[in-house]
Amino acid sequence: MTCYVKKARAVAALKKMSHFYIALATLYKKHGLTVNEDIGRRNILMSSLQEKYFAEEIDTTFPGTVANGKTGEPDIIIPALNRELECKLTSKNRSGSWALQSDYNTLRRKGAVDHLYVLASDDFDEFAVLFFEGLTVKDFHPPASGSKGKSRINFRHALAKCTVVFGEMNDKSEQFLLAAGQVLADPTSTHTALEKARARIDYWSTRSNISFGLEAL
């Protein structure tokens, strides 16, 4: 199965979300409020729009696609492909990192679920869109205590299932491994440098260091 969320359709959905966000921000301002004062709450408000607008765009290629919106139901159902799509909207947290999460119990119950992550800037004017095919519990870390069943994605396992639809994603661990390999191949490398390079290879062979590049529409 190839990625069925195409860039043009994703951009169209993001533009619809952006237009709604501008209207929402204007409404908040009218009542003396700032929609960006709480980014997490802002994203909750916009999540249903992500489901609605991406379903509409996918439907142009695969008629019958729907966003149910009911609790316990899949975010988007694509009957033509016999697929379900979970939609997640996230922004950087206070530590400056991205939390790509999913519900552990849902994954365990369903076995494998496609995921669509929209990464949004604080001002909701830059985005990245990531599609993951068939994520399972093995692609996530076990839920931490107090996380209410939410699990963080394990990029070392899930990276092979990812298609970057919009924006950029880079795995810096590959750069670290390459640099360490160059040290090992250099006949002039000192014993200390070789030991550090081997330790770095051991470390980054089982980890990822992911960074994202968001783009304006």
Beta strands, then each sheet from edge to edge (+ up, - down):
strand 1: 76-78
strand 2: 83-90
strand 3: 101-103
strand 4: 113-120
strand 5: 126-135
strand 6: 150-152
strand 7: 162-166
strand 8: 168-171
strand 9: 210-213
strand 10: 215-216
sheet 1: 1+ 2- 4- 5+ 7-
sheet 2: 1+ 2- 4- 5+ 10-
sheet 3: 3+ 6-
sheet 4: 8+ 9-
end
